[in-house]
């Protein structure tokens, strides 16, 4: 089974949002990483406990699509690109 590295995902996240740790204050660096890992943990629990409990695969996929749409809408609103 392929192993996923959350530290690598954190680095990818920083790239996506245009942040570089070298330009962050120590507090911002600590709190950003804590928020990232906290959010990852919450999403993993959601996938395991809630999405995993959905017996209909199509409904589970719809639920994940809905979550992706919510995240996309959040970032559109944050960037001011949402009409």
Legacy VTK file of the C-alpha trace (Angstrom):
# vtk DataFile Version 3.0
C-alpha trace
ASCII
DATASET POLYDATA
POINTS 83 float
0.000 0.000 0.000
1.314 3.420 -0.960
2.081 5.664 1.988
1.116 9.325 1.917
3.231 11.916 3.707
1.221 14.720 5.306
4.341 16.859 5.641
4.690 16.685 1.862
1.001 17.545 1.506
1.590 20.518 3.821
4.355 21.757 1.520
2.043 21.351 -1.487
-0.660 23.274 0.377
1.737 26.141 1.056
2.564 26.268 -2.660
-1.132 26.303 -3.609
-1.891 29.220 -1.322
1.307 31.090 -2.151
2.997 30.904 1.251
6.656 30.264 2.023
7.701 29.304 5.521
10.859 31.428 5.259
8.657 34.530 4.927
6.344 33.591 7.817
6.767 34.664 11.411
7.412 31.790 13.832
3.879 32.083 15.222
2.310 32.110 11.741
4.395 29.071 10.745
3.351 27.127 13.867
-0.323 28.071 13.654
-0.554 27.419 9.897
0.912 23.943 10.298
-1.347 23.225 13.287
-4.400 24.360 11.322
-3.380 22.222 8.336
-2.830 19.073 10.403
-5.988 19.716 12.430
-8.020 20.050 9.243
-6.431 16.909 7.803
-7.287 14.979 10.934
-10.864 16.210 10.898
-11.261 15.263 7.226
-9.783 11.814 7.848
-12.280 11.248 10.654
-15.088 12.463 8.395
-13.992 10.051 5.670
-13.617 7.128 8.062
-16.684 7.639 10.222
-19.238 9.423 8.057
-18.425 8.956 4.382
-17.278 5.402 5.095
-20.661 4.639 6.669
-22.532 5.495 3.463
-23.388 2.144 1.928
-24.327 3.458 -1.517
-21.075 4.219 -3.395
-22.771 6.813 -5.596
-24.079 8.679 -2.545
-20.619 8.572 -0.980
-19.119 10.036 -4.143
-21.832 12.724 -4.203
-21.019 13.582 -0.592
-17.309 13.951 -1.430
-18.138 16.056 -4.505
-20.283 18.284 -2.289
-17.383 18.723 0.127
-15.034 19.624 -2.741
-17.572 22.153 -4.004
-17.828 23.720 -0.550
-14.047 24.111 -0.397
-13.967 25.537 -3.922
-16.712 28.040 -3.077
-14.898 29.056 0.100
-11.733 29.880 -1.847
-13.682 31.684 -4.562
-15.290 33.871 -1.902
-11.944 34.423 -0.173
-10.290 35.486 -3.413
-13.160 37.814 -4.339
-13.729 35.962 -7.625
-17.192 34.690 -6.725
-20.101 36.607 -8.232
LINES 1 84
83 0 1 2 3 4 5 6 7 8 9 10 11 12 13 14 15 16 17 18 19 20 21 22 23 24 25 26 27 28 29 30 31 32 33 34 35 36 37 38 39 40 41 42 43 44 45 46 47 48 49 50 51 52 53 54 55 56 57 58 59 60 61 62 63 64 65 66 67 68 69 70 71 72 73 74 75 76 77 78 79 80 81 82
